[in-house]
Amino acid sequence: MPAYGRRRTRRASGTLTAFAMVAALAACATVPDQDRARTTEASAPHERRCQDVPRTGVSDARSGEFESGSPLLVVSWNIHKNARPGWDRDLARFLAAGGLVLLQESLLEPAMRVTLDAARARWVQAEAGSAPLGPTGALVAAPIAPIDYCVLREPEPAGVPPKSSVVAWFRIAGRSDTLAVASVHSVNFSPALAGYRRQLEALARTLAAHRGPIVVGGDFNTWSPVRAASLDEILGRIGLAAVVPDRDGRSRFLGLPADHLYIRGMTPIESGVARVDSSDHAPIVAALVFTAP
């Protein structure tokens, strides 16, 4: 695993305080009516709903490609709206590893753009809402540009910004199929299970027709056994399997891990949890290899 560490055990404290802060944070945010994306090339918001994005299999050779015979490093991390000191330093070292970085609660403030630009990362963000410093939402960053991407959102209770997911597709060297990647932030404050499952079902429908490898990572807010079971069931239906980090040190909320990584058409050769103090979530880090098509 990379030098930044393999495991970190952290149990969330002040859960009730975090819930109490939601109303205050929501009051500062605006929520777009459309499912909008921002990218390296088009930082202005533009509508990109997953149900409207056809995937024809035609790719742009200028976008770059992942090596099919080399391990792919994947980091999935809720960056906590860049709220804690050191987030930019930690993000920079994850980006420097040259793989996929899946962020949740990314805040696309000027300092975030500087960090992404310094790493020459290509990125796409799903805009959940917009805070005074910039848009927030799930984000996928990589050393190459995606050939396609789209946005999913699921509403939270009134007064709370929706949660977002972004799906991106990448070319793989020497292969006709592509890699589908999703960064997901699941609904949290709705006590009913219907919204939670609806969000996951929409993701599964988006990925159902994909025939190549898949990586799905994120903060799934699995703070109850029934949520965790729903996650396994819905993603399992389209052939995804969970990667459980070695010596599992994922952040836990109400005693259960909130963050998960799922794969299909890939094999983990190493996995772990990185040490950070710059978020209330510990990043999952995994080295994956493509299986034969």
Backbone torsions as a table, in degrees:
resi	resn	phi	psi	omega
1	MET	NA	160.2	-180.0
2	PRO	-61.2	162.9	-173.3
3	ALA	-67.3	-12.6	-177.2
4	TYR	-78.0	1.2	170.2
5	GLY	114.7	161.3	-174.2
6	ARG	-113.5	-24.3	-174.0
7	ARG	-148.7	153.9	177.4
8	ARG	-156.8	124.4	179.7
9	THR	-102.0	122.8	-176.8
10	ARG	-146.3	125.5	175.6
11	ARG	-108.5	133.1	-175.8
12	ALA	-69.2	137.6	172.4
13	SER	-117.6	158.8	178.1
14	GLY	70.1	35.3	-178.9
15	THR	-60.1	-42.0	179.7
16	LEU	-64.0	-37.6	177.7
17	THR	-62.8	-41.8	179.1
18	ALA	-61.1	-41.6	178.6
19	PHE	-64.5	-38.2	-178.6
20	ALA	-67.3	-26.1	-178.6
21	MET	-76.4	-15.5	-172.6
22	VAL	-59.9	-43.9	-178.0
23	ALA	-61.0	-40.6	-179.8
24	ALA	-66.5	-42.2	179.0
25	LEU	-66.2	-40.1	-178.8
26	ALA	-63.9	-33.1	-179.1
27	ALA	-64.9	-23.4	-178.5
28	CYS	-91.6	-5.1	-172.6
29	ALA	-108.1	149.6	169.9
30	THR	-112.9	147.7	-175.1
31	VAL	-118.4	120.4	178.9
32	PRO	-69.7	152.1	177.4
33	ASP	-74.4	-26.4	-175.3
34	GLN	-101.0	158.2	172.1
35	ASP	-82.8	97.8	-169.6
36	ARG	-108.6	150.6	177.1
37	ALA	-120.7	156.5	167.7
38	ARG	-130.5	146.2	-178.0
39	THR	-137.7	172.1	176.2
40	THR	-55.0	-44.3	-175.5
41	GLU	-81.6	-29.6	-176.9
42	ALA	-131.7	81.4	-175.6
43	SER	-73.6	-15.3	172.3
44	ALA	-71.6	144.1	-176.7
45	PRO	-69.1	142.8	176.6
46	HIS	-146.1	144.1	-176.2
47	GLU	-67.0	136.1	-178.8
48	ARG	-153.1	65.7	-178.9
49	ARG	-72.6	139.9	-178.6
50	CYS	-62.6	-34.6	-178.2
51	GLN	-70.3	-11.9	-179.3
52	ASP	-104.7	-0.8	-172.1
53	VAL	-103.9	103.6	176.7
54	PRO	-77.4	146.5	176.8
55	ARG	-118.8	111.1	-172.9
56	THR	-95.6	-9.8	-176.1
57	GLY	87.7	-4.7	177.9
58	VAL	-85.8	125.8	-176.2
59	SER	-121.4	159.8	178.6
60	ASP	-95.8	115.9	-176.3
61	ALA	-62.3	-20.0	-179.8
62	ARG	-74.2	-11.2	-175.1
63	SER	-76.0	-15.2	-176.1
64	GLY	88.9	175.9	-177.3
65	GLU	-155.6	151.4	173.9
66	PHE	-83.3	142.1	178.0
67	GLU	-70.0	128.2	-176.6
68	SER	-74.2	-24.6	-176.6
69	GLY	-99.2	4.4	-177.9
70	SER	-113.0	149.1	176.0
71	PRO	-61.3	143.5	177.5
72	LEU	-110.3	119.5	178.1
73	LEU	-83.9	130.1	179.2
74	VAL	-122.7	130.6	174.5
75	VAL	-120.2	128.3	175.5
76	SER	-121.7	123.2	-168.4
77	TRP	-150.6	127.0	167.2
78	ASN	-81.8	110.1	-171.9
79	ILE	-87.5	2.9	168.8
80	HIS	61.3	41.0	178.5
81	LYS	54.0	34.2	175.7
82	ASN	55.7	32.7	-169.2
83	ALA	-85.3	-18.6	-175.4
84	ARG	-109.6	145.8	179.8
85	PRO	-58.1	143.6	176.3
86	GLY	92.5	-2.4	-178.6
87	TRP	-60.8	-37.9	-177.9
88	ASP	-68.7	-36.4	177.1
89	ARG	-66.6	-44.1	179.2
90	ASP	-66.2	-42.8	179.4
91	LEU	-63.3	-39.4	-179.5
92	ALA	-60.3	-39.8	-179.1
93	ARG	-74.0	-30.7	174.6
94	PHE	-67.0	-43.4	179.0
95	LEU	-64.5	-35.9	-177.8
96	ALA	-65.1	-19.8	179.9
97	ALA	-70.8	-16.7	171.6
98	GLY	83.9	18.3	178.6
99	GLY	-114.2	-149.3	178.4
100	LEU	-90.4	136.0	172.6
101	VAL	-122.5	118.3	-179.5
102	LEU	-107.8	115.2	-178.6
103	LEU	-109.3	146.6	167.3
104	GLN	-121.7	151.3	-175.1
105	GLU	55.9	39.5	173.9
106	SER	-75.4	139.5	175.1
107	LEU	-112.3	113.5	-174.4
108	LEU	-83.9	59.6	176.5
109	GLU	-80.8	170.6	-179.7
110	PRO	-54.9	-39.9	-179.4
111	ALA	-65.5	-33.4	176.2
112	MET	-66.3	-42.9	178.8
113	ARG	-62.7	-39.9	178.1
114	VAL	-61.4	-44.0	-178.9
115	THR	-64.7	-43.6	178.4
116	LEU	-65.6	-43.2	-179.4
117	ASP	-65.1	-39.4	-178.9
118	ALA	-62.3	-31.9	178.8
119	ALA	-86.8	-1.2	-175.8
120	ARG	56.2	35.5	-179.4
121	ALA	-79.1	147.6	170.3
122	ARG	-104.6	132.0	-170.9
123	TRP	-140.5	158.6	171.6
124	VAL	-140.3	132.2	-179.5
125	GLN	-118.9	136.7	170.7
126	ALA	-89.8	122.3	-175.5
127	GLU	-84.1	107.2	174.9
128	ALA	-79.3	-43.8	178.9
129	GLY	-161.1	-179.8	-179.3
130	SER	-129.4	121.1	177.0
131	ALA	-93.2	170.3	179.9
132	PRO	-54.9	-33.4	-178.2
133	LEU	-85.2	-15.7	-178.7
134	GLY	155.3	177.4	-179.9
135	PRO	-70.9	151.2	177.6
136	THR	-123.2	153.7	176.8
137	GLY	156.2	-175.9	177.7
138	ALA	-72.3	147.3	-175.6
139	LEU	-143.9	143.8	172.2
140	VAL	-119.6	127.1	176.6
141	ALA	-123.4	145.8	-178.3
142	ALA	-155.4	164.7	175.8
143	PRO	-74.9	-10.4	178.2
144	ILE	-124.3	161.0	-178.9
145	ALA	-85.2	144.3	172.9
146	PRO	-70.2	154.3	176.4
147	ILE	-88.4	-14.6	178.0
148	ASP	-163.0	162.5	-179.6
149	TYR	-165.2	160.1	176.7
150	CYS	-159.3	169.2	-170.9
151	VAL	-124.4	139.2	170.9
152	LEU	-124.1	142.0	173.8
153	ARG	-135.0	152.3	176.9
154	GLU	-134.3	127.8	-177.7
155	PRO	-69.2	148.7	169.8
156	GLU	-99.6	178.3	175.4
157	PRO	-57.7	161.3	-176.6
158	ALA	-52.3	134.1	178.4
159	GLY	91.7	-7.6	179.1
160	VAL	-113.2	130.2	179.5
161	PRO	-59.3	150.3	179.1
162	PRO	-67.0	166.2	172.7
163	LYS	-97.9	152.0	-174.4
164	SER	-126.3	156.5	170.6
165	SER	-134.8	147.5	174.3
166	VAL	-126.6	134.6	178.0
167	VAL	-116.1	132.6	-179.7
168	ALA	-134.6	148.9	-179.9
169	TRP	-118.6	138.1	-176.3
170	PHE	-128.6	150.3	175.6
171	ARG	-77.1	151.1	176.4
172	ILE	-122.4	129.1	-176.5
173	ALA	-59.9	132.5	175.1
174	GLY	74.8	10.4	-178.1
175	ARG	-129.5	149.7	178.0
176	SER	-87.5	-20.9	177.0
177	ASP	-85.9	173.4	-177.6
178	THR	-125.5	167.7	176.9
179	LEU	-98.9	124.4	174.3
180	ALA	-98.2	133.8	-176.3
181	VAL	-131.4	133.9	177.4
182	ALA	-131.1	133.5	169.9
183	SER	-108.5	125.0	-168.2
184	VAL	-126.4	134.1	169.0
185	HIS	-121.4	109.3	-173.5
186	SER	-81.7	153.7	177.3
187	VAL	-57.3	145.9	-171.6
188	ASN	-124.7	-40.8	-167.0
189	PHE	-96.1	-3.1	174.8
190	SER	-84.0	117.1	-176.8
191	PRO	-70.3	-23.9	-179.7
192	ALA	-76.1	153.7	-178.7
193	LEU	-84.3	-16.8	-172.5
194	ALA	-59.8	-47.6	-179.2
195	GLY	-65.3	-37.4	179.5
196	TYR	-62.5	-47.6	179.8
197	ARG	-68.7	-37.8	-179.3
198	ARG	-59.7	-41.9	179.1
199	GLN	-62.9	-44.3	179.8
200	LEU	-68.5	-37.0	178.1
201	GLU	-64.0	-38.2	177.9
202	ALA	-64.2	-39.8	176.2
203	LEU	-63.7	-44.7	-179.8
204	ALA	-62.1	-39.6	177.7
205	ARG	-64.1	-38.1	179.9
206	THR	-63.5	-35.8	-175.8
207	LEU	-94.7	-9.2	-170.9
208	ALA	-60.6	-36.8	-176.9
209	ALA	-84.3	-7.4	-177.6
210	HIS	-73.0	133.2	-176.5
211	ARG	-106.3	-4.4	-179.7
212	GLY	-98.0	-169.4	178.6
213	PRO	-66.7	156.4	-177.1
214	ILE	-137.0	140.2	169.6
215	VAL	-126.7	125.4	177.0
216	VAL	-127.6	122.0	178.5
217	GLY	-136.3	156.3	176.2
218	GLY	165.2	-178.4	173.2
219	ASP	-94.5	102.9	-174.7
220	PHE	-95.1	4.5	177.1
221	ASN	46.6	49.9	-179.7
222	THR	-87.3	66.7	-178.0
223	TRP	-90.1	8.6	174.1
224	SER	-140.4	150.6	179.0
225	PRO	-58.7	-34.2	-178.1
226	VAL	-70.5	-32.7	174.5
227	ARG	-67.0	-45.6	179.6
228	ALA	-60.8	-40.3	179.4
229	ALA	-66.6	-38.7	178.6
230	SER	-64.1	-41.2	179.0
231	LEU	-60.5	-50.3	179.1
232	ASP	-60.7	-41.6	-176.8
233	GLU	-65.4	-49.8	-173.2
234	ILE	-70.3	-44.9	178.8
235	LEU	-72.7	-30.0	176.7
236	GLY	-64.3	-28.9	179.7
237	ARG	-62.1	-29.5	179.4
238	ILE	-104.4	20.6	169.7
239	GLY	86.8	12.1	180.0
240	LEU	-87.8	143.9	178.3
241	ALA	-124.7	145.8	-177.7
242	ALA	-75.4	142.7	169.4
243	VAL	-101.7	111.1	178.5
244	VAL	-92.9	119.9	-176.4
245	PRO	-59.2	144.2	174.0
246	ASP	-59.6	139.5	-178.0
247	ARG	44.8	63.0	-168.4
248	ASP	-52.5	112.8	178.1
249	GLY	-120.8	32.1	-179.5
250	ARG	-65.8	151.7	175.5
251	SER	-62.1	139.2	-177.6
252	ARG	-120.2	139.4	178.7
253	PHE	-127.6	125.7	-172.4
254	LEU	54.8	33.3	174.0
255	GLY	86.2	-2.3	-176.0
256	LEU	-122.3	145.1	177.7
257	PRO	-65.6	138.0	-179.1
258	ALA	-94.8	-24.9	-171.4
259	ASP	-105.4	140.8	-175.2
260	HIS	-145.0	155.8	174.9
261	LEU	-131.6	130.3	180.0
262	TYR	-125.3	145.8	-179.1
263	ILE	-140.0	158.4	169.5
264	ARG	-145.4	140.6	179.4
265	GLY	71.3	18.8	178.3
266	MET	-142.9	157.8	179.7
267	THR	-125.2	129.4	176.7
268	PRO	-77.0	130.6	174.9
269	ILE	-103.0	-16.7	174.9
270	GLU	-164.5	146.5	177.9
271	SER	-151.7	155.0	-178.9
272	GLY	-170.7	-168.8	179.6
273	VAL	-130.1	128.3	-175.8
274	ALA	-81.9	152.6	175.9
275	ARG	-86.2	120.7	173.1
276	VAL	-143.5	154.1	170.8
277	ASP	-116.1	5.8	-172.0
278	SER	-95.7	10.4	176.2
279	SER	-157.9	162.4	173.3
280	ASP	-84.2	2.6	174.6
281	HIS	-119.2	138.7	175.1
282	ALA	-90.4	131.1	-177.5
283	PRO	-69.6	140.3	169.1
284	ILE	-85.6	134.0	179.3
285	VAL	-126.6	128.5	179.8
286	ALA	-141.9	141.6	171.6
287	ALA	-101.2	122.6	-173.9
288	LEU	-122.1	148.2	172.6
289	VAL	-121.2	145.4	178.2
290	PHE	-72.3	137.5	170.2
291	THR	-86.3	164.6	-178.5
292	ALA	-63.3	140.4	-179.5
293	PRO	-67.9	NA	NA
